[in-house]
Structures are given as C-alpha cells and as structure tokens.
Amino acid sequence: MSSGTTDLAWFKSSYSGSQGDDCVEVAIAEQAVHVRDSKDVSRPSVSVEREQWSRFVGFVANV
C-alpha cells in the first residue's frame, strides 16, 4: 500500500452493492483523493489531486 495511506478514513460509495464485488474505496486527504480496490486493500492506491477528482465526479454525475 502507498506509504501514508494506512491512517486514512476509507469509505465506499452508497451506490456500492451489498455483495462486495466491483467496488472501490475512497479516502480524502488534504492534498489528494486516494482510490483503491476494496477487494484487495493490500494493493497500492491511486492518488488524484482534489480538483481533478471533483471534475471526474462532476462528469460522472452528468453521464
């Protein structure tokens, strides 16, 4: 896992299914938003700048 991400508060979307498949978890930090596979949290997370994450979420909400 990326260093510094173990102390973050990870959460899943309320739209995630209850069966636990095909989900991602997100943790919001001061400088970045971290995204990881909820099925294998031992793998490294992906970090995205907060502004870019906001743009992505805005785009997805309008699709």
PyMOL CGO cylinders between C-alpha atoms (Angstrom):
from pymol import cmd
from pymol.cgo import CYLINDER

trace = [
    CYLINDER, 0.00, 0.00, 0.00, 1.21, 3.51, -0.65, 0.3, 1, 1, 1, 1, 1, 1,
    CYLINDER, 1.21, 3.51, -0.65, 3.02, 4.93, 2.34, 0.3, 1, 1, 1, 1, 1, 1,
    CYLINDER, 3.02, 4.93, 2.34, 0.87, 7.28, 4.35, 0.3, 1, 1, 1, 1, 1, 1,
    CYLINDER, 0.87, 7.28, 4.35, -2.47, 5.79, 3.25, 0.3, 1, 1, 1, 1, 1, 1,
    CYLINDER, -2.47, 5.79, 3.25, -2.94, 3.34, 6.13, 0.3, 1, 1, 1, 1, 1, 1,
    CYLINDER, -2.94, 3.34, 6.13, -4.14, 6.06, 8.52, 0.3, 1, 1, 1, 1, 1, 1,
    CYLINDER, -4.14, 6.06, 8.52, -6.76, 7.44, 6.14, 0.3, 1, 1, 1, 1, 1, 1,
    CYLINDER, -6.76, 7.44, 6.14, -10.51, 7.04, 6.64, 0.3, 1, 1, 1, 1, 1, 1,
    CYLINDER, -10.51, 7.04, 6.64, -11.58, 4.87, 3.69, 0.3, 1, 1, 1, 1, 1, 1,
    CYLINDER, -11.58, 4.87, 3.69, -15.21, 4.64, 2.57, 0.3, 1, 1, 1, 1, 1, 1,
    CYLINDER, -15.21, 4.64, 2.57, -17.28, 3.07, -0.19, 0.3, 1, 1, 1, 1, 1, 1,
    CYLINDER, -17.28, 3.07, -0.19, -19.97, 4.79, -2.21, 0.3, 1, 1, 1, 1, 1, 1,
    CYLINDER, -19.97, 4.79, -2.21, -23.53, 4.39, -1.01, 0.3, 1, 1, 1, 1, 1, 1,
    CYLINDER, -23.53, 4.39, -1.01, -24.17, 3.02, -4.52, 0.3, 1, 1, 1, 1, 1, 1,
    CYLINDER, -24.17, 3.02, -4.52, -21.86, 0.06, -3.90, 0.3, 1, 1, 1, 1, 1, 1,
    CYLINDER, -21.86, 0.06, -3.90, -23.60, -3.28, -3.93, 0.3, 1, 1, 1, 1, 1, 1,
    CYLINDER, -23.60, -3.28, -3.93, -24.01, -5.29, -0.76, 0.3, 1, 1, 1, 1, 1, 1,
    CYLINDER, -24.01, -5.29, -0.76, -22.24, -8.30, -2.29, 0.3, 1, 1, 1, 1, 1, 1,
    CYLINDER, -22.24, -8.30, -2.29, -18.82, -6.63, -2.11, 0.3, 1, 1, 1, 1, 1, 1,
    CYLINDER, -18.82, -6.63, -2.11, -17.82, -7.06, -5.74, 0.3, 1, 1, 1, 1, 1, 1,
    CYLINDER, -17.82, -7.06, -5.74, -16.62, -4.38, -8.15, 0.3, 1, 1, 1, 1, 1, 1,
    CYLINDER, -16.62, -4.38, -8.15, -16.22, -1.69, -5.51, 0.3, 1, 1, 1, 1, 1, 1,
    CYLINDER, -16.22, -1.69, -5.51, -13.64, 0.97, -4.90, 0.3, 1, 1, 1, 1, 1, 1,
    CYLINDER, -13.64, 0.97, -4.90, -12.88, 2.78, -1.68, 0.3, 1, 1, 1, 1, 1, 1,
    CYLINDER, -12.88, 2.78, -1.68, -12.00, 6.45, -1.44, 0.3, 1, 1, 1, 1, 1, 1,
    CYLINDER, -12.00, 6.45, -1.44, -10.11, 8.41, 1.20, 0.3, 1, 1, 1, 1, 1, 1,
    CYLINDER, -10.11, 8.41, 1.20, -9.93, 12.19, 1.13, 0.3, 1, 1, 1, 1, 1, 1,
    CYLINDER, -9.93, 12.19, 1.13, -6.71, 13.77, 2.33, 0.3, 1, 1, 1, 1, 1, 1,
    CYLINDER, -6.71, 13.77, 2.33, -5.61, 17.39, 2.44, 0.3, 1, 1, 1, 1, 1, 1,
    CYLINDER, -5.61, 17.39, 2.44, -3.72, 17.33, -0.86, 0.3, 1, 1, 1, 1, 1, 1,
    CYLINDER, -3.72, 17.33, -0.86, -5.24, 14.36, -2.71, 0.3, 1, 1, 1, 1, 1, 1,
    CYLINDER, -5.24, 14.36, -2.71, -8.01, 11.84, -3.01, 0.3, 1, 1, 1, 1, 1, 1,
    CYLINDER, -8.01, 11.84, -3.01, -6.88, 8.23, -2.77, 0.3, 1, 1, 1, 1, 1, 1,
    CYLINDER, -6.88, 8.23, -2.77, -8.71, 5.40, -4.53, 0.3, 1, 1, 1, 1, 1, 1,
    CYLINDER, -8.71, 5.40, -4.53, -8.20, 1.66, -4.01, 0.3, 1, 1, 1, 1, 1, 1,
    CYLINDER, -8.20, 1.66, -4.01, -9.75, -1.69, -4.83, 0.3, 1, 1, 1, 1, 1, 1,
    CYLINDER, -9.75, -1.69, -4.83, -11.94, -2.70, -1.89, 0.3, 1, 1, 1, 1, 1, 1,
    CYLINDER, -11.94, -2.70, -1.89, -11.44, -6.40, -2.64, 0.3, 1, 1, 1, 1, 1, 1,
    CYLINDER, -11.44, -6.40, -2.64, -7.66, -6.19, -2.26, 0.3, 1, 1, 1, 1, 1, 1,
    CYLINDER, -7.66, -6.19, -2.26, -6.63, -3.32, 0.00, 0.3, 1, 1, 1, 1, 1, 1,
    CYLINDER, -6.63, -3.32, 0.00, -3.05, -4.60, 0.10, 0.3, 1, 1, 1, 1, 1, 1,
    CYLINDER, -3.05, -4.60, 0.10, -2.51, -3.30, -3.44, 0.3, 1, 1, 1, 1, 1, 1,
    CYLINDER, -2.51, -3.30, -3.44, -1.30, 0.29, -3.90, 0.3, 1, 1, 1, 1, 1, 1,
    CYLINDER, -1.30, 0.29, -3.90, -3.85, 3.05, -4.07, 0.3, 1, 1, 1, 1, 1, 1,
    CYLINDER, -3.85, 3.05, -4.07, -4.09, 5.67, -6.79, 0.3, 1, 1, 1, 1, 1, 1,
    CYLINDER, -4.09, 5.67, -6.79, -3.77, 9.32, -5.76, 0.3, 1, 1, 1, 1, 1, 1,
    CYLINDER, -3.77, 9.32, -5.76, -5.52, 12.12, -7.62, 0.3, 1, 1, 1, 1, 1, 1,
    CYLINDER, -5.52, 12.12, -7.62, -5.43, 15.84, -6.94, 0.3, 1, 1, 1, 1, 1, 1,
    CYLINDER, -5.43, 15.84, -6.94, -8.64, 17.04, -5.27, 0.3, 1, 1, 1, 1, 1, 1,
    CYLINDER, -8.64, 17.04, -5.27, -9.55, 19.40, -8.12, 0.3, 1, 1, 1, 1, 1, 1,
    CYLINDER, -9.55, 19.40, -8.12, -9.24, 16.63, -10.71, 0.3, 1, 1, 1, 1, 1, 1,
    CYLINDER, -9.24, 16.63, -10.71, -11.31, 14.30, -8.53, 0.3, 1, 1, 1, 1, 1, 1,
    CYLINDER, -11.31, 14.30, -8.53, -14.06, 16.95, -8.31, 0.3, 1, 1, 1, 1, 1, 1,
    CYLINDER, -14.06, 16.95, -8.31, -14.06, 17.27, -12.09, 0.3, 1, 1, 1, 1, 1, 1,
    CYLINDER, -14.06, 17.27, -12.09, -14.26, 13.49, -12.50, 0.3, 1, 1, 1, 1, 1, 1,
    CYLINDER, -14.26, 13.49, -12.50, -17.15, 13.15, -10.03, 0.3, 1, 1, 1, 1, 1, 1,
    CYLINDER, -17.15, 13.15, -10.03, -18.97, 16.06, -11.70, 0.3, 1, 1, 1, 1, 1, 1,
    CYLINDER, -18.97, 16.06, -11.70, -18.56, 14.42, -15.11, 0.3, 1, 1, 1, 1, 1, 1,
    CYLINDER, -18.56, 14.42, -15.11, -19.76, 11.03, -13.89, 0.3, 1, 1, 1, 1, 1, 1,
    CYLINDER, -19.76, 11.03, -13.89, -22.78, 12.60, -12.18, 0.3, 1, 1, 1, 1, 1, 1,
    CYLINDER, -22.78, 12.60, -12.18, -23.85, 14.08, -15.53, 0.3, 1, 1, 1, 1, 1, 1,
    CYLINDER, -23.85, 14.08, -15.53, -23.49, 10.88, -17.56, 0.3, 1, 1, 1, 1, 1, 1,
]
cmd.load_cgo(trace, "trace")
